Amino acid sequence: MDRRDMSDERTRNRAAFRELATLLTGSARVVALTGAGISTESGIPDYRGPNGVWAQRRIPRIEDVRTDPAAQAAYWRERRERFPEMLARQPNAGHLALARLEQRGKLRAVITQNIDGLHQKAGNDPATVYELHGSTLRVRCLNCGRIYESTDMQRILEADEEVPVCPVCGGPLRSATILFGEPLPRNVLTAAATAARQSDLMLVVGSSLVVNPAAQLPRLTRDAGGAVAIINRTPTPLDRDADLVLRTGAGATLDALTRRVLDGESGLELPDEALVTPEGAAG
């Protein structure tokens, strides 16, 4: 991108930011759909980015975790090493901004493709955070379906149990996340679709909108008469159908947006740190 194109993009983003602030001010039933791009600023790799499992071909499959002892051992060995790092991650300005919108009565729900629990850690009500792909903070039994806290399972792993099993039925355990070959939980998807249809403004933040069925949720908002605004560093397949598109970073954009709308900083513009962001699509 040459300097003239970059200047034009900055102008478009700043104009879109002002329009979005006006739109958000007049909205009462806001829903956020978030992808990996909101969590990369907390140090969590984008699933499809250069450090993600997709690029590194570490894509877990449900049949392997269920039936292959070697795959089970490798899965839990890696989880023992990586879970403390995930648990230590903290919400960034984007997560905190969405929590503020909820606390001020504007945000009705967060629909997230992320498994990191950072929306809840930031202060969003867990009852209205719809985790489409599950959560790494919980572990479930593949036989009986019982759910356990990941922190409890981590203590078992650190006590040198190589492959833990369900304490109740002895079945295989794994993170309560959606693996390849599994459908999304129907109750969560239904709740997310209902929230999308009832929204007068959907904020799509840090999602490349290429993974279905999550990618179809903004269309439900549009079909019901609501507006859709996309905040993502790179283009998405739904950009043409959106009311507003900001090619910016999530944290600084949402932080400035909430300060302008919630704190009355009417003259606040999109900051430079939102405009100058690393290359890379969100997931």
SVG drawing of the C-alpha trace seen along z (x, -y; Angstrom):
<svg xmlns="http://www.w3.org/2000/svg" viewBox="-37 -18 42 64">
<polyline fill="none" stroke="black" stroke-width="0.4" points="0.0,0.0 1.5,-3.3 1.3,-6.5 -1.7,-7.9 -3.7,-4.7 -2.7,-4.6 -3.8,-8.2 -7.1,-7.4 -7.7,-4.4 -7.0,-6.4 -9.5,-9.0 -12.1,-6.3 -11.5,-4.7 -11.8,-8.0 -15.0,-8.8 -16.4,-5.3 -15.4,-5.7 -17.4,-8.9 -20.4,-7.3 -20.1,-4.2 -20.1,-6.4 -23.3,-8.0 -24.8,-4.6 -23.8,-3.2 -25.2,-6.2 -28.6,-5.6 -28.6,-1.8 -30.1,0.0 -29.7,3.7 -26.1,4.1 -24.5,7.6 -20.8,8.2 -19.5,11.1 -15.8,11.5 -13.1,13.6 -9.4,14.2 -8.5,10.6 -9.7,9.2 -7.5,11.6 -4.3,11.4 -3.7,8.1 -3.7,10.2 -0.9,12.4 -3.1,15.3 -2.2,16.4 -4.7,16.2 -6.0,19.7 -5.3,19.1 -2.3,16.8 1.4,17.8 1.6,19.1 -1.8,20.7 -2.6,24.4 -3.9,24.2 -0.6,23.0 1.4,25.4 -0.9,28.3 -1.6,29.1 -5.3,29.5 -6.9,31.8 -9.5,34.2 -12.3,35.7 -11.7,39.3 -8.0,39.1 -8.6,37.8 -11.3,40.4 -9.6,43.5 -5.8,43.1 -3.8,43.6 -0.7,41.9 -2.8,38.9 -4.4,38.7 -1.0,38.7 0.4,36.0 -2.8,33.9 -2.5,33.9 1.3,33.4 0.9,30.3 -2.0,29.1 -0.1,29.4 2.6,27.2 0.4,24.6 -2.6,24.2 -0.8,22.0 0.2,19.6 -3.4,19.4 -4.7,18.9 -2.3,16.0 -3.6,14.0 -5.5,10.9 -8.3,8.9 -7.1,6.0 -8.8,2.7 -11.2,4.3 -12.5,6.8 -12.8,4.1 -14.7,1.8 -17.3,4.4 -17.7,5.1 -18.3,1.4 -21.0,1.3 -22.8,4.1 -22.5,2.5 -24.0,-0.7 -27.0,1.2 -26.1,1.1 -24.6,4.5 -27.0,7.4 -24.7,10.3 -21.3,11.3 -21.1,14.1 -17.5,15.3 -15.5,17.8 -12.8,17.6 -12.1,20.2 -10.1,18.1 -12.7,16.8 -11.4,13.2 -14.8,11.7 -15.9,13.1 -12.6,12.1 -13.2,8.6 -16.5,8.4 -19.1,9.5 -22.0,11.6 -21.1,15.3 -24.8,16.0 -24.8,13.8 -21.4,14.8 -22.1,17.4 -19.0,19.4 -19.6,21.0 -16.4,23.1 -16.5,23.9 -14.0,23.0 -10.5,24.1 -11.2,23.3 -13.4,26.4 -12.8,30.1 -15.5,32.6 -15.9,36.3 -16.5,37.7 -18.6,40.6 -20.9,39.1 -20.6,35.4 -19.7,34.3 -17.9,30.9 -14.8,30.2 -12.8,27.0 -9.6,27.0 -7.7,25.7 -8.7,28.8 -7.5,31.0 -4.2,29.1 -3.5,30.1 -4.0,33.7 -1.7,33.4 1.0,31.7 0.7,34.6 2.2,36.7 -1.0,38.4 -0.2,38.6 -3.7,39.2 -6.5,38.3 -9.9,40.0 -13.3,39.0 -13.5,39.6 -17.1,40.8 -17.2,43.1 -13.6,43.5 -14.2,42.1 -11.7,40.1 -11.4,36.4 -10.5,33.4 -10.9,29.6 -14.6,28.5 -13.8,27.0 -15.1,27.9 -12.7,30.0 -12.7,30.8 -15.5,33.3 -17.8,32.0 -20.9,29.9 -21.4,26.7 -23.5,27.0 -27.1,26.5 -28.3,24.6 -25.5,22.1 -25.9,21.6 -29.7,21.1 -29.2,18.5 -26.6,16.7 -29.0,16.7 -31.8,15.3 -29.5,12.5 -28.4,11.7 -32.0,11.4 -33.0,9.1 -30.0,6.8 -30.3,3.3 -26.5,3.2 -24.0,6.0 -20.4,5.2 -18.2,7.7 -14.8,7.5 -11.6,9.3 -13.3,12.0 -12.4,12.9 -16.0,14.2 -14.9,17.3 -15.9,20.0 -19.6,21.0 -22.1,20.9 -20.7,17.9 -20.0,16.1 -23.8,16.1 -24.9,14.5 -24.4,10.9 -26.8,11.7 -29.5,12.5 -29.1,9.0 -29.3,7.4 -32.3,9.5 -34.1,8.4 -33.5,4.7 -30.4,4.1 -27.1,2.6 -23.7,4.4 -20.3,2.8 -17.1,4.7 -13.9,3.9 -11.1,6.1 -7.6,5.5 -8.2,7.3 -11.1,7.6 -13.9,10.1 -16.5,11.7 -19.3,9.7 -17.7,6.2 -20.0,5.3 -23.1,6.1 -22.0,4.2 -23.2,0.7 -19.7,-0.3 -16.3,1.2 -13.2,0.1 -9.9,1.6 -8.4,1.1 -7.2,2.9 -9.8,4.0 -8.5,2.6 -7.8,-1.0 -10.9,-1.3 -13.3,0.0 -11.6,-1.9 -12.0,-5.2 -15.5,-4.3 -16.7,-3.7 -15.0,-6.8 -16.7,-8.9 -20.1,-7.4 -20.2,-6.5 -17.9,-9.2 -19.1,-12.1 -15.8,-12.7 -17.5,-13.9 -14.4,-15.3 -12.4,-12.1 -11.2,-10.7 -9.8,-7.4 -6.3,-7.2 -3.2,-6.4 -2.6,-3.2 -5.9,-1.9 -4.8,-2.7 -1.2,-1.3 -1.6,2.4 0.4,5.5 -0.6,7.3 -2.6,10.5 -6.2,11.7 -8.3,12.5 -10.0,15.8"/>
</svg>
